[in-house]
């Protein structure tokens, strides 16, 4: 599923509609969220001109006069609509996508300008999320920033930001790093800029689509940048090679490196020779590491089975001296294997807490997935 959101300032403008339709086609958008339709009678909106296909469904919140209005449109082959929750300032679409058993909740948000009203909206959205389990996806114009650096040439309201951050933290939401630009809103005929168009997801979304890419597109016919989140898998080329410190404890690694050095032969400029040598090292180590991983899994299963067998014997009779020694060695081997796994997880997480914590905790794995998300290279 690829998502897009934009505060369009009116869907009655044909130039804006052509712009949105072009973005849907180029970025293969499956779910579209629009704020400020400015239509108090949604039956007059030309939906067919927005989504250049018959394969769409939609839901809408009417504007109050010429103010506000929310519109959600989606590809009905990708997203099956179940129900909706409507408010003047948010539209919650509940449904399912193919290949996922959990309910999806896509929330199109248009935050009010009044800070006190904003706090009420955050409380309502938090209550909705806590009452419904599933994959939650918040996107839209929140009319709020989280940090002072998200405003330029305008006042930062710490009280408003604190209330917004409380909502994000209490709802246990995660925000993807935004590519493309630093600010999403530029006030007309002014240098005032801010990051108020955002996207938040919960941990269930991260568990399934941690390699998603969130970016802001250039502003064109609106003072807001369209924002998109691409979660469909794309091929960005080879995965970067990562060397784990636990490999240094393996005596076979030195042999692999020595054999590669002995067999290396290449003519060319020194920098090219060095690059080619490093490439050969990487290829040899990757082959060795893959074989070691398979061998390690087999060894772990065999050791665990042997330990289970000895424990079963202990329930029937005392172990003899040789069996006691075997059991002790099995426990020692399992401890060494777990230590190597912990070292690798520590390197993946880069968290200070990891040196004192339990690598199987949800916190630890969240750290790993969030690092993988922020380090992902989405093209060059």
SVG drawing of the C-alpha trace seen along z (x, -y; Angstrom):
<svg xmlns="http://www.w3.org/2000/svg" viewBox="-25 -38 74 83">
<polyline fill="none" stroke="black" stroke-width="0.4" points="0.0,0.0 1.3,-3.4 -0.3,-6.4 -0.5,-10.1 -1.9,-13.1 -2.2,-16.8 -4.0,-19.9 -5.3,-20.9 -7.2,-24.1 -10.2,-23.2 -10.9,-20.2 -12.9,-22.4 -9.8,-23.7 -9.1,-21.6 -5.4,-22.4 -5.1,-21.0 -7.1,-17.9 -4.8,-17.2 -1.8,-17.6 -3.2,-15.1 -4.2,-12.6 -0.6,-12.8 0.9,-12.2 -1.4,-9.2 -0.3,-7.7 3.5,-8.4 3.8,-7.1 1.3,-4.3 -0.9,-5.5 -3.4,-3.1 -4.8,-5.4 -5.3,-9.1 -6.2,-11.5 -7.2,-15.1 -7.8,-18.0 -9.8,-21.1 -12.0,-20.0 -14.0,-23.2 -17.2,-21.5 -20.2,-21.7 -22.1,-19.4 -19.8,-16.4 -22.2,-15.1 -20.9,-17.9 -17.2,-16.7 -16.1,-15.1 -14.4,-12.0 -13.9,-10.4 -11.6,-13.2 -9.4,-12.7 -8.9,-8.9 -8.2,-8.0 -9.7,-4.5 -13.0,-2.9 -11.3,-0.8 -11.9,-3.2 -14.1,-3.8 -14.3,-6.9 -15.7,-8.5 -16.0,-12.1 -16.6,-14.7 -18.4,-17.8 -16.9,-21.2 -18.5,-23.8 -19.3,-26.4 -16.0,-27.0 -13.9,-25.8 -12.4,-22.3 -13.7,-19.1 -12.0,-15.7 -11.8,-13.2 -10.4,-9.6 -10.1,-7.6 -8.6,-4.1 -8.1,-1.3 -10.8,1.1 -8.7,4.1 -6.1,3.3 -8.2,2.1 -11.6,3.5 -13.7,0.9 -15.5,2.1 -16.6,-1.0 -15.9,-4.7 -15.8,-7.1 -16.4,-10.7 -15.7,-14.0 -15.4,-17.5 -11.6,-17.3 -10.8,-13.6 -12.0,-10.7 -11.2,-7.2 -11.4,-4.4 -11.4,-0.9 -10.7,2.0 -8.5,4.8 -5.8,5.2 -4.9,8.4 -2.3,10.6 -2.9,9.1 -5.4,10.5 -5.4,7.5 -7.8,4.6 -6.4,1.4 -7.4,-2.1 -6.4,-4.9 -6.9,-8.3 -7.1,-11.4 -6.4,-14.3 -6.9,-18.1 -5.8,-19.6 -7.7,-22.8 -5.8,-26.1 -7.0,-26.6 -4.5,-24.9 -7.2,-24.1 -9.4,-22.4 -6.3,-20.5 -5.9,-18.9 -9.5,-17.7 -8.9,-16.1 -5.7,-14.3 -7.8,-12.9 -10.5,-11.7 -8.0,-10.0 -6.2,-8.4 -9.4,-7.0 -10.3,-5.5 -6.9,-3.9 -7.0,-2.4 -10.5,-1.0 -9.6,0.8 -6.7,3.2 -5.0,3.3 -2.7,1.4 -3.1,-2.3 -2.0,-4.9 -2.4,-8.6 -1.7,-11.0 -2.6,-14.6 -2.3,-18.2 -1.9,-18.2 -1.4,-22.0 1.1,-21.3 4.9,-20.8 6.8,-18.7 10.1,-20.6 11.4,-24.2 13.5,-23.3 10.3,-22.4 9.4,-26.1 11.1,-28.8 10.4,-32.5 7.4,-31.8 6.7,-31.3 7.1,-28.0 4.4,-27.1 5.9,-24.7 2.6,-24.0 1.0,-23.0 4.0,-20.9 4.0,-19.2 0.3,-18.2 1.1,-16.9 4.1,-14.9 2.0,-13.5 -0.5,-12.2 2.2,-10.6 3.9,-8.9 0.6,-7.8 -0.6,-6.3 2.8,-4.6 3.2,-6.0 6.3,-6.0 7.2,-8.7 9.2,-7.9 12.1,-10.2 10.9,-12.5 12.9,-12.7 12.7,-15.4 12.4,-18.6 12.6,-19.9 9.3,-21.8 5.9,-20.9 4.0,-24.2 5.0,-27.7 2.7,-30.6 1.8,-32.5 3.9,-35.6 5.9,-34.9 9.1,-33.2 7.2,-31.4 7.7,-27.7 6.8,-24.7 6.5,-20.9 2.8,-20.3 2.0,-17.6 3.0,-14.3 2.6,-10.6 2.5,-8.3 2.2,-4.5 2.0,-2.1 4.4,0.8 2.3,3.3 2.9,1.4 6.7,1.2 6.8,5.0 5.4,5.6 6.8,2.6 9.9,1.3 11.5,0.5 8.8,-2.0 10.0,-5.4 8.3,-8.6 8.9,-11.8 7.5,-15.2 7.0,-16.2 7.7,-19.7 4.9,-22.2 3.2,-23.2 -0.5,-24.4 -0.9,-24.4 1.0,-26.0 1.3,-22.4 3.7,-19.8 2.0,-16.4 3.4,-13.7 3.7,-10.1 4.6,-6.9 5.8,-4.1 5.4,-0.7 5.3,1.6 8.6,3.5 10.9,2.0 14.3,3.2 17.0,0.7 19.9,3.0 22.2,5.1 21.8,4.8 24.9,3.1 27.4,5.6 27.6,5.6 30.5,7.2 29.6,8.5 32.1,8.4 31.2,11.9 32.9,13.2 36.3,12.2 36.0,15.0 35.8,17.6 39.2,19.2 37.9,20.0 37.6,16.4 41.4,15.9 41.7,18.9 39.1,17.4 40.9,14.1 44.3,15.8 43.0,17.9 41.4,14.9 44.7,12.9 46.7,15.8 44.3,16.3 43.9,12.5 45.4,11.2 44.4,8.0 46.2,5.3 45.2,1.7 45.6,-1.6 46.2,-1.2 42.7,-2.5 41.0,-0.1 43.1,2.8 42.1,1.9 38.4,1.7 38.6,5.1 40.4,6.7 37.8,5.5 35.1,6.8 36.7,10.2 37.0,10.2 33.3,9.3 32.2,12.1 34.3,14.7 33.2,13.6 29.5,13.6 29.8,17.2 31.5,18.3 29.0,16.4 26.1,18.0 27.5,21.5 28.4,20.8 24.8,19.6 23.4,22.9 25.9,24.9 25.2,22.9 21.5,23.6 22.1,27.3 24.6,27.4 22.1,25.5 19.3,27.9 21.6,31.0 22.9,29.6 19.4,28.7 18.1,32.2 21.0,33.9 20.3,31.7 16.6,32.7 17.6,36.4 19.8,36.1 17.1,34.2 14.7,37.0 17.2,39.6 17.6,37.5 13.9,37.9 14.3,41.7 17.7,42.2 20.9,40.3 23.3,39.5 26.7,41.3 29.9,39.3 30.2,39.3 26.6,38.1 27.2,35.4 30.2,34.2 28.2,34.2 25.4,32.3 27.8,29.7 29.4,29.3 26.0,28.9 25.1,26.1 28.4,24.4 27.9,24.6 24.4,23.2 25.7,20.3 28.4,19.5 25.9,19.6 23.6,17.2 26.5,14.9 27.3,14.6 23.6,13.9 23.6,11.2 26.7,9.6 25.1,9.4 21.8,8.0 23.8,5.4 25.5,4.3 22.2,4.1 20.5,2.0 23.4,-0.2 21.5,-0.9 23.3,-1.5 20.5,0.3 21.3,3.4 24.5,4.2 22.3,4.5 19.0,5.7 17.2,8.7 17.7,9.1 14.3,10.8 12.3,7.8 9.9,5.9 11.9,2.7 15.1,4.3 13.6,5.4 11.8,2.0 15.3,0.4 16.6,2.7 13.7,2.1 13.7,-1.6 17.4,-1.8 16.9,0.4 14.1,-2.0 16.1,-5.2 19.3,-3.7 17.5,-2.4 18.8,-3.9 15.8,-4.5 17.6,-5.1 20.4,-7.5"/>
</svg>
